[in-house]
Amino acid sequence: MSWQSIIGQNLQISILQKAVASGRLAHAYLFTGPEGTGKESVAFELAKVLNCEKRTAVDETGSCETCRSCREIDTFMHPDIEYVFPIESALLEKNDPAKAENKRITEARERYESLIEQKQQNPYFAPSMDRSMGILTEQVTALQQKASFMPAENGKKVFIISQPEKLHPSAANKLLKLLEEPPEHVLFILVSSRPESILPTIRSRCQTLKFSRIKPADLDKWLNTAYPELQNDMKRFITSFSRGNLRVATDILNSFLEGNPENFEGIAIRNRAIDYLRKVLSPNKLDEAIAATEELSRNLGKQEIISLLASLLLFFQDISHRKIDPEWTSFNNPDLNEAIDRFVQNFTDPDFYALSTVTEEAIRSIQRNVNPLLTLAAYSIRLKNLLERS
């Protein structure tokens, strides 16, 4: 992935290019911004640029992507590039075949390798093991040991730390000591969507580079350039559904390219959102609506609930367009044409501004970690009241 392959973030790339060209890179960076903005992709590209064997020929374009060093970074095999994220403690134990725990360690290794494989398939995916207690002390101790050695190659050691807000307290203190006296041959890049949760003393020792959510125009340009064979309906759905999140956009894209769009989890959540809406609006299904609200809050995670609510926003947008123009066909959800028409027929004068407002408020509540059951229950009531007046 060269600089030209990065989607959006032109200002951030320009800042890093100038720092590389002038030899004035900071010893530590903190890349911040919403999830799916490509922060880690930029971190890996910077690592590739600093270690590319053809660097003199690619100062403006970025890495060559073809030399041995670039290929090793792409496969997480480069000796001077360390990628740290929250893992299970079992991975740090010695694998002794004579012990009964051997199976537990082997299974943890398989889960780890599966996450790395997902990362290779989707560079915007931020891995984290479900059974992890965060970034562990032993992981940072390993970085301290590796930092004491010069690069094996002629480039620079780059330590990329994903989700540093999940550093175990003792690990955070060890990292702080490392940042206080950073070796000249090591570049630290911390990548976080929650910088406020990082130890302030760690933040203060990093140069912060803020990344913005990807604009629809930038996503459209990328899809049109890289995947001209995709149908316009598919491109429009990817742009609308992802809401500027490149991880989501790439997951949808991969499912389309594999010929199995129904395998994309986001579409299943979208379908659950429409089913939930039907139950909330059915006059004689109050019990089902309550049950559906409880089930969603119990079984869906934070990001999944946000995706569900975002799906409703796009659905309301489709209805609004169709109501204004009966011939409108450029839907966010081209496969829900019949459902959109039924909604237009059954609700003659909905207040789409109010519907969008209460949905956005519910999304913000979930993002602030308000109780999901209370949030969805209140949202269901407001939704029902607004639509019954139409």
C-alpha atoms as one frame of an Amber mdcrd trajectory, in Angstrom:
protein
   0.000   0.000   0.000   1.777   3.171  -1.193   0.798   6.690  -0.148  -1.430
   6.852  -3.236  -3.344   3.826  -1.975  -4.344   5.556   1.257  -7.971   6.698
   1.087  -8.415  10.314   2.136  -6.136  11.737   4.864  -4.184  13.887   2.394
  -3.147  16.386   5.065  -1.893  13.669   7.423   0.090  12.022   4.631   1.611
  15.363   3.620   2.744  16.013   7.200   4.457  12.617   7.402   6.019  12.930
   3.938   7.593  16.272   4.861   8.866  14.864   8.163  10.489  11.904   6.378
  12.004  14.099   3.667  13.467  16.536   6.197  14.605  13.835   8.612  12.479
  15.388  11.365  10.200  12.543  12.338   9.109  12.624  15.969  10.331   9.715
  18.088   6.708   8.809  18.906   3.349   9.489  17.260  -0.192   9.063  18.473
  -2.559   8.508  15.555  -6.114   9.275  16.666  -9.528   9.443  15.025 -12.720
   7.429  14.515 -12.570   3.705  13.882 -11.965   2.665  10.286 -10.200   5.842
   9.134  -7.045   4.027   8.026  -4.798   5.080  10.926  -3.033   1.722  11.131
  -2.668   1.547   7.347  -0.804   4.848   7.446   1.344   3.544  10.328   2.331
   0.461   8.329   2.987   2.525   5.203   5.290   4.802   7.176   7.112   1.712
   8.478   7.472   0.457   4.906   8.762   3.812   3.639  11.436   3.906   6.359
  12.603   0.387   5.513  11.954   0.152   1.759  14.993  -1.095  -0.143  14.155
   1.273  -3.028  13.438   4.279  -0.843  15.422   6.817  -2.874  13.106   6.178
  -5.821   9.873   6.384  -3.868  10.173   9.479  -1.671   6.965  10.947  -3.100
   4.928   7.841  -3.859   5.735   5.907  -0.694   6.911   2.315  -0.511   7.686
   0.304  -3.625   5.473  -2.569  -2.338   7.622  -5.123  -4.177  10.985  -5.329
  -2.398  11.715  -7.983   0.225  11.314  -5.522   3.098   7.887  -4.321   1.930
   6.682  -7.888   1.420   7.886  -8.921   4.872   6.011  -6.022   6.478   2.851
  -6.971   4.580   3.077 -10.503   5.997   4.034  -9.363   9.544   7.414 -11.104
   9.181   9.807  -8.136   9.166  12.409  -8.424  11.969  12.358  -4.694  12.735
   8.593  -4.073  12.713   6.623  -4.957  15.840   2.821  -4.947  15.859   1.305
  -5.057  19.352  -2.383  -5.442  20.211  -4.396  -6.960  23.102  -3.727 -10.697
  23.277  -4.457 -13.601  25.617  -1.914 -14.315  28.352  -1.752 -17.949  27.184
   0.274 -16.807  24.161   3.061 -15.670  26.475   3.393 -19.049  28.185   5.928
 -21.628  27.048   4.320 -24.377  25.006   5.355 -27.567  26.820   3.901 -30.647
  25.065   4.067 -32.566  28.345   1.590 -30.238  30.044  -2.179 -30.528  29.861
  -2.409 -26.771  29.178  -0.749 -27.358  25.822  -4.160 -27.514  24.121  -5.185
 -24.168  25.619  -2.016 -22.526  24.338  -2.406 -24.095  20.901  -5.999 -22.886
  20.622  -4.951 -19.378  21.670  -2.265 -19.427  18.980  -4.842 -20.460  16.390
  -7.105 -17.571  17.423  -4.161 -15.187  17.183  -3.188 -16.402  13.721  -6.806
 -16.086  12.598  -6.793 -12.422  13.651  -3.546 -11.784  11.774  -5.086 -13.397
   8.696  -8.117 -11.104   9.006  -5.748  -8.150   9.308  -3.990  -9.173   6.096
  -7.333  -9.467   4.292  -8.633  -6.180   5.698  -5.881  -3.675   6.641  -8.482
  -1.515   8.419  -9.343  -4.275  10.892  -8.022  -3.665  14.433  -7.511  -7.090
  16.051  -8.143  -7.793  19.728  -8.511 -11.198  21.324 -11.840 -11.671  23.126
 -10.225 -13.307  26.160  -7.534 -10.677  26.451  -6.931  -8.635  29.586  -5.467
  -5.864  27.457  -1.922  -5.198  26.258   0.124  -7.103  28.810   3.280  -6.186
  30.693   5.212  -8.993  29.021   4.430  -7.534  25.595   5.986  -4.185  26.507
   8.921  -5.928  28.213   9.567  -7.657  24.888   9.565  -4.250  23.179  12.105
  -2.952  25.713  14.397  -5.852  24.926  14.041  -5.435  21.174  14.582  -1.676
  21.411  18.019  -2.277  22.887  19.237  -3.755  19.587  19.994  -1.867  16.417
  17.860  -2.630  13.319  18.756  -5.875  11.611  18.453  -4.075   8.272  19.522
  -0.578   7.213  16.215   1.067   8.066  14.488   1.847  11.342  12.729  -0.205
  13.971   9.028   0.694  14.098   6.814  -0.357  17.010   3.115  -0.041  16.130
   0.890  -0.291  19.209  -2.787  -0.802  18.381  -5.393   0.245  20.986  -2.945
   1.631  23.586  -5.935   2.623  25.720  -6.050  -1.087  26.633  -2.549  -1.126
  28.113  -2.429  -2.912  31.469  -1.384  -0.310  34.117   2.025  -1.924  34.664
   2.491  -2.210  30.883   1.624   1.488  30.503   4.264   2.417  33.077   6.902
   0.349  31.266   5.984   1.961  27.944   6.207   5.393  29.565   9.789   4.691
  30.670  10.617   3.581  27.134   9.142   6.786  25.692  10.996   8.951  28.219
  14.361   7.768  26.866  13.540   6.605  23.330  16.344   4.990  21.322  17.205
   6.967  18.193  16.708   3.928  15.979  13.130   3.243  17.130   9.913   4.948
  16.003   6.829   4.426  18.165   3.361   4.744  16.614   0.391   4.442  18.953
  -2.957   4.056  17.180  -6.155   4.757  19.100  -9.800   5.699  18.615 -10.040
   6.541  22.336  -7.038   8.756  23.104  -8.737  10.201  26.168  -8.350   6.786
  27.839  -4.569   6.709  27.368  -2.317   7.650  30.276  -1.841  11.452  29.961
   1.917  11.163  30.502   2.112   8.787  27.533   0.045  11.133  25.352   2.293
  14.054  26.266   5.343  12.224  24.936   3.801  11.603  21.527   3.131  13.934
  18.635  -0.583  13.621  17.958  -1.836  13.292  14.400  -5.610  13.386  14.085
  -7.378  11.429  11.359 -10.825  12.380  10.086 -13.714  10.169   9.046 -13.541
   9.225   5.378 -15.680  11.463   3.178 -18.232   9.785   0.874 -16.576  11.455
  -2.122 -13.199   9.907  -1.223 -14.784   6.484  -0.776 -16.643   6.808  -4.078
 -13.430   7.798  -5.856 -11.598   4.792  -4.428 -14.347   2.347  -5.398 -14.627
   3.770  -8.920 -10.861   3.641  -9.438 -10.031   0.322  -7.787 -13.213  -1.628
  -8.578 -14.755  -0.244 -11.779 -16.455  -3.607 -12.386 -18.744  -3.175  -9.365
 -22.323  -2.197 -10.120 -23.309   1.323  -9.102 -25.921  -0.022  -6.675 -23.226
  -1.989  -4.853 -20.894   1.006  -4.697 -23.681   3.208  -3.372 -24.603   0.635
  -0.721 -20.969   0.312   0.414 -20.544   4.082   0.678 -23.832   4.621   2.503
 -23.716   1.660   4.869 -20.074   2.088   5.921 -20.591   5.711   7.070 -16.939
   6.518   6.441 -15.627   3.387   8.184 -13.106   1.674   5.895 -13.153  -1.562
   7.887 -16.890  -1.910   7.293 -16.557  -0.818   3.651 -13.841  -3.401   2.990
 -15.793  -6.189   4.705 -18.826  -5.455   2.525 -16.650  -5.179  -0.571 -14.979
  -8.532   0.081 -18.356 -10.218   0.554 -19.570  -8.775  -2.766 -16.397  -9.812
  -4.595 -16.733 -13.342  -3.212 -20.294 -13.448  -4.529 -21.771 -13.837  -1.042
 -23.079 -10.428   0.079 -25.448 -12.166   2.486 -22.377 -13.338   4.434 -21.578
  -9.788   5.450 -22.632  -9.446   9.069 -23.713  -5.839   8.544 -26.456  -6.887
   6.115 -27.776  -9.333   8.682 -27.836  -6.522  11.244 -29.574  -4.275   8.717
 -32.243  -6.949   8.234 -32.642  -7.234  12.007 -33.088  -3.464  12.140 -35.954
  -3.606   9.630 -37.563  -6.499  11.495 -37.244  -4.554  14.753 -38.866  -1.530
  13.101 -41.808  -3.655  11.906 -42.447  -4.951  15.432 -42.233  -1.500  16.983
 -44.738  -0.110  14.482 -47.216  -3.009  14.494 -50.268  -1.921  16.560 -50.884
  -5.328  18.142 -47.311  -6.466  18.721 -46.248  -4.514  21.794 -45.045  -7.654
  23.567 -42.968  -8.633  20.526 -41.508  -5.142  20.321 -40.481  -5.244  23.983
 -39.002  -8.709  23.534 -37.128  -7.581  20.427 -35.673  -4.598  22.297 -34.520
  -6.812  25.154 -33.060  -9.369  22.748 -31.101  -6.761  20.783 -29.652  -5.126
  23.894 -28.690  -8.518  25.322 -27.148 -10.149  22.239 -25.613  -7.290  20.251
 -22.405  -5.494  21.112 -21.944  -1.743  21.169 -20.773  -1.430  17.558 -23.482
  -3.785  16.334 -26.213  -1.681  17.970 -24.700   1.436  16.418 -24.735  -0.325
  13.027 -28.364  -1.315  13.560 -29.402   2.259  14.304 -27.303   3.547  11.404
 -29.144   1.093   9.145 -32.441   2.670  10.183 -31.074   6.109   9.329 -30.298
   4.941   5.798 -33.699   3.255   5.519 -35.484   6.468   6.562 -33.395   8.353
   4.014 -34.530   5.971   1.270 -38.171   6.454   2.265 -37.767  10.224   2.260
 -36.293  10.183  -1.254 -39.035   7.898  -2.547 -41.748  10.043  -0.978 -40.385
  13.186  -2.608 -39.805  11.485  -5.946 -41.859   8.316  -6.697 -39.423   7.521
  -9.517 -36.371   7.611  -7.237 -34.241   4.468  -7.560 -30.796   5.432  -6.203
 -31.430   3.803  -2.836 -28.977   3.117  -0.024 -30.753  -0.249   0.188 -31.570
  -1.211  -3.407 -32.674  -4.691  -2.289 -35.412  -3.248  -0.018 -37.464  -1.588
  -2.730 -40.728  -3.317  -1.714 -40.269  -2.549   1.984 -39.624   1.110   1.153
 -42.799   1.310  -0.941 -44.886  -0.311   1.824 -43.597   2.193   4.343 -44.439
   5.100   2.014 -47.990   3.768   1.643 -48.588   3.105   5.349 -47.111   6.314
   6.753 -48.338   9.284   4.798 -46.535  12.200   6.450 -43.615  11.151   8.689
 -41.300  13.795  10.139 -38.003  12.563   8.732 -36.008  15.279  10.462 -37.371
  14.183  13.840 -36.824  10.511  12.991 -33.207  11.189  12.060 -32.676  13.320
  15.170 -33.912  10.708  17.654 -31.917   7.998  15.863 -28.711  10.052  15.963
 -29.347  10.763  19.654 -29.693   7.033  20.316 -26.412   6.391  18.469 -24.619
   9.020  20.563 -26.030   7.503  23.749 -24.666   4.077  22.830 -21.303   5.643
  21.943 -21.234   7.221  25.421 -21.879   3.776  26.937 -25.397   4.551  28.173
 -27.267   1.353  29.099 -28.294  -0.199  25.746 -31.614  -1.583  27.016 -32.696
   1.799  28.395 -31.488   3.536  25.224 -33.338   1.187  22.866 -36.487   1.182
  25.012 -36.637   4.986  25.026 -35.836   5.070  21.312 -38.620   2.575  20.529
 -41.189   4.703  22.348 -40.094   7.921  20.619 -40.032   6.153  17.253 -43.533
   4.758  17.705 -44.920   8.126  18.840 -43.417   9.983  15.892 -44.707   7.532
  13.287 -48.166   7.148  14.775 -48.681  10.872  14.295 -47.950  10.629  10.562
